[in-house]
Amino acid sequence: MEHVFQVQGMTCGHCEKAVQQAIRQVDPQAQVQIDRPQGRVAVNSTAAADALKTAIREEGYAVA
């Protein structure tokens, strides 16, 4: 299932990597596409959206 999140605070490649790693801690098989200028994170995963959002928030990013 694809989940799309608006994530605030991603300003560099390190931020993108941190978000990807957080998502993959929840689902190691997740496919992640990040559009940093738009703040858009698309995740193809079997994990629940709430679990993915929590992981991103725990990395220090706001999820709308």
Backbone as XML, in Angstrom:
<?xml version="1.0"?>
<chain id="A" units="angstrom">
  <residue number="1" name="MET">
    <atom name="N" x="0.847" y="-1.178" z="0.000"/>
    <atom name="CA" x="0.000" y="0.000" z="0.000"/>
    <atom name="C" x="0.890" y="1.238" z="0.000"/>
  </residue>
  <residue number="2" name="GLU">
    <atom name="N" x="0.480" y="2.231" z="-0.771"/>
    <atom name="CA" x="1.268" y="3.468" z="-0.809"/>
    <atom name="C" x="0.702" y="4.490" z="0.175"/>
  </residue>
  <residue number="3" name="HIS">
    <atom name="N" x="1.609" y="5.053" z="0.957"/>
    <atom name="CA" x="1.275" y="6.123" z="1.886"/>
    <atom name="C" x="2.043" y="7.357" z="1.428"/>
  </residue>
  <residue number="4" name="VAL">
    <atom name="N" x="1.390" y="8.508" z="1.463"/>
    <atom name="CA" x="2.059" y="9.760" z="1.101"/>
    <atom name="C" x="1.943" y="10.710" z="2.284"/>
  </residue>
  <residue number="5" name="PHE">
    <atom name="N" x="3.104" y="11.229" z="2.691"/>
    <atom name="CA" x="3.160" y="12.133" z="3.840"/>
    <atom name="C" x="3.780" y="13.458" z="3.442"/>
  </residue>
  <residue number="6" name="GLN">
    <atom name="N" x="3.339" y="14.517" z="4.089"/>
    <atom name="CA" x="3.988" y="15.817" z="3.989"/>
    <atom name="C" x="4.894" y="15.925" z="5.210"/>
  </residue>
  <residue number="7" name="VAL">
    <atom name="N" x="6.195" y="16.036" z="4.961"/>
    <atom name="CA" x="7.171" y="16.053" z="6.038"/>
    <atom name="C" x="7.900" y="17.396" z="6.024"/>
  </residue>
  <residue number="8" name="GLN">
    <atom name="N" x="7.890" y="18.077" z="7.143"/>
    <atom name="CA" x="8.544" y="19.373" z="7.255"/>
    <atom name="C" x="9.884" y="19.222" z="7.953"/>
  </residue>
  <residue number="9" name="GLY">
    <atom name="N" x="10.860" y="19.995" z="7.508"/>
    <atom name="CA" x="12.147" y="20.029" z="8.172"/>
    <atom name="C" x="13.272" y="19.336" z="7.419"/>
  </residue>
  <residue number="10" name="MET">
    <atom name="N" x="12.959" y="18.700" z="6.292"/>
    <atom name="CA" x="14.017" y="18.063" z="5.502"/>
    <atom name="C" x="14.724" y="19.136" z="4.683"/>
  </residue>
  <residue number="11" name="THR">
    <atom name="N" x="15.993" y="19.372" z="4.979"/>
    <atom name="CA" x="16.709" y="20.448" z="4.293"/>
    <atom name="C" x="17.917" y="19.984" z="3.498"/>
  </residue>
  <residue number="12" name="CYS">
    <atom name="N" x="18.287" y="18.702" z="3.638"/>
    <atom name="CA" x="19.499" y="18.241" z="2.961"/>
    <atom name="C" x="19.430" y="16.732" z="2.712"/>
  </residue>
  <residue number="13" name="GLY">
    <atom name="N" x="20.441" y="16.221" z="2.059"/>
    <atom name="CA" x="20.512" y="14.797" z="1.784"/>
    <atom name="C" x="20.574" y="13.958" z="3.050"/>
  </residue>
  <residue number="14" name="HIS">
    <atom name="N" x="21.247" y="14.483" z="4.078"/>
    <atom name="CA" x="21.310" y="13.761" z="5.356"/>
    <atom name="C" x="19.908" y="13.595" z="5.938"/>
  </residue>
  <residue number="15" name="CYS">
    <atom name="N" x="19.089" y="14.628" z="5.812"/>
    <atom name="CA" x="17.712" y="14.562" z="6.308"/>
    <atom name="C" x="16.936" y="13.469" z="5.575"/>
  </residue>
  <residue number="16" name="GLU">
    <atom name="N" x="17.096" y="13.416" z="4.260"/>
    <atom name="CA" x="16.419" y="12.394" z="3.469"/>
    <atom name="C" x="16.834" y="11.002" z="3.932"/>
  </residue>
  <residue number="17" name="LYS">
    <atom name="N" x="18.125" y="10.820" z="4.135"/>
    <atom name="CA" x="18.632" y="9.524" z="4.570"/>
    <atom name="C" x="18.082" y="9.149" z="5.936"/>
  </residue>
  <residue number="18" name="ALA">
    <atom name="N" x="17.996" y="10.115" z="6.840"/>
    <atom name="CA" x="17.463" y="9.860" z="8.177"/>
    <atom name="C" x="16.007" y="9.413" z="8.105"/>
  </residue>
  <residue number="19" name="VAL">
    <atom name="N" x="15.224" y="10.060" z="7.249"/>
    <atom name="CA" x="13.812" y="9.692" z="7.085"/>
    <atom name="C" x="13.710" y="8.289" z="6.487"/>
  </residue>
  <residue number="20" name="GLN">
    <atom name="N" x="14.516" y="8.015" z="5.472"/>
    <atom name="CA" x="14.495" y="6.678" z="4.862"/>
    <atom name="C" x="14.856" y="5.601" z="5.878"/>
  </residue>
  <residue number="21" name="GLN">
    <atom name="N" x="15.867" y="5.841" z="6.668"/>
    <atom name="CA" x="16.296" y="4.857" z="7.662"/>
    <atom name="C" x="15.220" y="4.642" z="8.722"/>
  </residue>
  <residue number="22" name="ALA">
    <atom name="N" x="14.562" y="5.710" z="9.133"/>
    <atom name="CA" x="13.489" y="5.596" z="10.121"/>
    <atom name="C" x="12.366" y="4.716" z="9.577"/>
  </residue>
  <residue number="23" name="ILE">
    <atom name="N" x="12.002" y="4.934" z="8.325"/>
    <atom name="CA" x="10.939" y="4.148" z="7.697"/>
    <atom name="C" x="11.358" y="2.686" z="7.581"/>
  </residue>
  <residue number="24" name="ARG">
    <atom name="N" x="12.603" y="2.460" z="7.199"/>
    <atom name="CA" x="13.078" y="1.083" z="7.009"/>
    <atom name="C" x="13.279" y="0.343" z="8.334"/>
  </residue>
  <residue number="25" name="GLN">
    <atom name="N" x="13.333" y="1.062" z="9.441"/>
    <atom name="CA" x="13.358" y="0.387" z="10.738"/>
    <atom name="C" x="11.994" y="-0.230" z="11.032"/>
  </residue>
  <residue number="26" name="VAL">
    <atom name="N" x="10.948" y="0.385" z="10.516"/>
    <atom name="CA" x="9.593" y="-0.134" z="10.677"/>
    <atom name="C" x="9.342" y="-1.247" z="9.660"/>
  </residue>
  <residue number="27" name="ASP">
    <atom name="N" x="9.766" y="-1.017" z="8.408"/>
    <atom name="CA" x="9.580" y="-1.995" z="7.333"/>
    <atom name="C" x="10.830" y="-2.012" z="6.462"/>
  </residue>
  <residue number="28" name="PRO">
    <atom name="N" x="11.718" y="-2.979" z="6.668"/>
    <atom name="CA" x="12.963" y="-3.042" z="5.904"/>
    <atom name="C" x="12.755" y="-3.167" z="4.393"/>
  </residue>
  <residue number="29" name="GLN">
    <atom name="N" x="11.592" y="-3.638" z="3.974"/>
    <atom name="CA" x="11.315" y="-3.820" z="2.541"/>
    <atom name="C" x="10.623" y="-2.607" z="1.913"/>
  </residue>
  <residue number="30" name="ALA">
    <atom name="N" x="10.388" y="-1.571" z="2.680"/>
    <atom name="CA" x="9.666" y="-0.394" z="2.182"/>
    <atom name="C" x="10.416" y="0.262" z="1.024"/>
  </residue>
  <residue number="31" name="GLN">
    <atom name="N" x="9.651" y="0.726" z="0.054"/>
    <atom name="CA" x="10.195" y="1.518" z="-1.038"/>
    <atom name="C" x="9.844" y="2.974" z="-0.742"/>
  </residue>
  <residue number="32" name="VAL">
    <atom name="N" x="10.878" y="3.819" z="-0.698"/>
    <atom name="CA" x="10.697" y="5.210" z="-0.276"/>
    <atom name="C" x="11.123" y="6.151" z="-1.389"/>
  </residue>
  <residue number="33" name="GLN">
    <atom name="N" x="10.266" y="7.098" z="-1.709"/>
    <atom name="CA" x="10.595" y="8.150" z="-2.670"/>
    <atom name="C" x="10.380" y="9.485" z="-1.978"/>
  </residue>
  <residue number="34" name="ILE">
    <atom name="N" x="11.424" y="10.321" z="-1.997"/>
    <atom name="CA" x="11.355" y="11.611" z="-1.306"/>
    <atom name="C" x="11.521" y="12.739" z="-2.301"/>
  </residue>
  <residue number="35" name="ASP">
    <atom name="N" x="10.608" y="13.703" z="-2.224"/>
    <atom name="CA" x="10.701" y="14.948" z="-2.987"/>
    <atom name="C" x="10.935" y="16.043" z="-1.958"/>
  </residue>
  <residue number="36" name="ARG">
    <atom name="N" x="12.222" y="16.292" z="-1.664"/>
    <atom name="CA" x="12.567" y="17.240" z="-0.598"/>
    <atom name="C" x="12.011" y="18.642" z="-0.830"/>
  </residue>
  <residue number="37" name="PRO">
    <atom name="N" x="12.128" y="19.223" z="-2.039"/>
    <atom name="CA" x="11.589" y="20.582" z="-2.218"/>
    <atom name="C" x="10.092" y="20.687" z="-1.917"/>
  </residue>
  <residue number="38" name="GLN">
    <atom name="N" x="9.346" y="19.620" z="-2.192"/>
    <atom name="CA" x="7.901" y="19.626" z="-1.929"/>
    <atom name="C" x="7.564" y="19.095" z="-0.537"/>
  </residue>
  <residue number="39" name="GLY">
    <atom name="N" x="8.554" y="18.516" z="0.146"/>
    <atom name="CA" x="8.315" y="17.938" z="1.456"/>
    <atom name="C" x="7.451" y="16.694" z="1.392"/>
  </residue>
  <residue number="40" name="ARG">
    <atom name="N" x="7.519" y="16.003" z="0.263"/>
    <atom name="CA" x="6.653" y="14.846" z="0.026"/>
    <atom name="C" x="7.443" y="13.555" z="0.182"/>
  </residue>
  <residue number="41" name="VAL">
    <atom name="N" x="6.891" y="12.635" z="0.969"/>
    <atom name="CA" x="7.504" y="11.323" z="1.156"/>
    <atom name="C" x="6.451" y="10.278" z="0.792"/>
  </residue>
  <residue number="42" name="ALA">
    <atom name="N" x="6.740" y="9.505" z="-0.251"/>
    <atom name="CA" x="5.848" y="8.426" z="-0.676"/>
    <atom name="C" x="6.483" y="7.105" z="-0.256"/>
  </residue>
  <residue number="43" name="VAL">
    <atom name="N" x="5.697" y="6.292" z="0.416"/>
    <atom name="CA" x="6.207" y="5.026" z="0.950"/>
    <atom name="C" x="5.301" y="3.892" z="0.490"/>
  </residue>
  <residue number="44" name="ASN">
    <atom name="N" x="5.890" y="2.921" z="-0.172"/>
    <atom name="CA" x="5.162" y="1.717" z="-0.532"/>
    <atom name="C" x="5.537" y="0.670" z="0.510"/>
  </residue>
  <residue number="45" name="SER">
    <atom name="N" x="4.579" y="0.346" z="1.393"/>
    <atom name="CA" x="4.885" y="-0.503" z="2.537"/>
    <atom name="C" x="3.632" y="-1.219" z="3.022"/>
  </residue>
  <residue number="46" name="THR">
    <atom name="N" x="3.853" y="-2.351" z="3.664"/>
    <atom name="CA" x="2.745" y="-3.062" z="4.290"/>
    <atom name="C" x="2.522" y="-2.583" z="5.725"/>
  </residue>
  <residue number="47" name="ALA">
    <atom name="N" x="3.408" y="-1.740" z="6.231"/>
    <atom name="CA" x="3.283" y="-1.220" z="7.595"/>
    <atom name="C" x="2.145" y="-0.199" z="7.676"/>
  </residue>
  <residue number="48" name="ALA">
    <atom name="N" x="1.619" y="-0.046" z="8.866"/>
    <atom name="CA" x="0.549" y="0.923" z="9.105"/>
    <atom name="C" x="1.078" y="2.347" z="8.969"/>
  </residue>
  <residue number="49" name="ALA">
    <atom name="N" x="0.255" y="3.219" z="8.433"/>
    <atom name="CA" x="0.643" y="4.619" z="8.240"/>
    <atom name="C" x="1.051" y="5.265" z="9.560"/>
  </residue>
  <residue number="50" name="ASP">
    <atom name="N" x="0.322" y="4.972" z="10.633"/>
    <atom name="CA" x="0.640" y="5.567" z="11.937"/>
    <atom name="C" x="2.027" y="5.159" z="12.422"/>
  </residue>
  <residue number="51" name="ALA">
    <atom name="N" x="2.416" y="3.915" z="12.172"/>
    <atom name="CA" x="3.742" y="3.447" z="12.587"/>
    <atom name="C" x="4.830" y="4.177" z="11.804"/>
  </residue>
  <residue number="52" name="LEU">
    <atom name="N" x="4.589" y="4.415" z="10.522"/>
    <atom name="CA" x="5.561" y="5.128" z="9.692"/>
    <atom name="C" x="5.668" y="6.587" z="10.142"/>
  </residue>
  <residue number="53" name="LYS">
    <atom name="N" x="4.533" y="7.218" z="10.393"/>
    <atom name="CA" x="4.533" y="8.609" z="10.861"/>
    <atom name="C" x="5.282" y="8.738" z="12.179"/>
  </residue>
  <residue number="54" name="THR">
    <atom name="N" x="5.045" y="7.816" z="13.087"/>
    <atom name="CA" x="5.716" y="7.848" z="14.386"/>
    <atom name="C" x="7.222" y="7.750" z="14.217"/>
  </residue>
  <residue number="55" name="ALA">
    <atom name="N" x="7.672" y="6.871" z="13.335"/>
    <atom name="CA" x="9.106" y="6.699" z="13.103"/>
    <atom name="C" x="9.725" y="7.987" z="12.563"/>
  </residue>
  <residue number="56" name="ILE">
    <atom name="N" x="9.031" y="8.648" z="11.647"/>
    <atom name="CA" x="9.528" y="9.911" z="11.081"/>
    <atom name="C" x="9.574" y="10.986" z="12.164"/>
  </residue>
  <residue number="57" name="ARG">
    <atom name="N" x="8.531" y="11.065" z="12.960"/>
    <atom name="CA" x="8.484" y="12.058" z="14.043"/>
    <atom name="C" x="9.598" y="11.833" z="15.064"/>
  </residue>
  <residue number="58" name="GLU">
    <atom name="N" x="9.878" y="10.573" z="15.361"/>
    <atom name="CA" x="10.931" y="10.262" z="16.323"/>
    <atom name="C" x="12.313" y="10.668" z="15.817"/>
  </residue>
  <residue number="59" name="GLU">
    <atom name="N" x="12.447" y="10.837" z="14.506"/>
    <atom name="CA" x="13.698" y="11.350" z="13.924"/>
    <atom name="C" x="13.764" y="12.873" z="14.031"/>
  </residue>
  <residue number="60" name="GLY">
    <atom name="N" x="12.662" y="13.498" z="14.427"/>
    <atom name="CA" x="12.650" y="14.937" z="14.636"/>
    <atom name="C" x="12.003" y="15.757" z="13.541"/>
  </residue>
  <residue number="61" name="TYR">
    <atom name="N" x="11.217" y="15.094" z="12.686"/>
    <atom name="CA" x="10.557" y="15.800" z="11.583"/>
    <atom name="C" x="9.050" y="15.852" z="11.825"/>
  </residue>
  <residue number="62" name="ALA">
    <atom name="N" x="8.446" y="16.940" z="11.416"/>
    <atom name="CA" x="6.996" y="17.106" z="11.554"/>
    <atom name="C" x="6.311" y="16.443" z="10.374"/>
  </residue>
  <residue number="63" name="VAL">
    <atom name="N" x="5.260" y="15.688" z="10.663"/>
    <atom name="CA" x="4.485" y="15.007" z="9.619"/>
    <atom name="C" x="3.074" y="15.557" z="9.649"/>
  </residue>
  <residue number="64" name="ALA">
    <atom name="N" x="2.640" y="16.103" z="8.517"/>
    <atom name="CA" x="1.286" y="16.659" z="8.438"/>
    <atom name="C" x="0.281" y="15.556" z="8.136"/>
  </residue>
</chain>
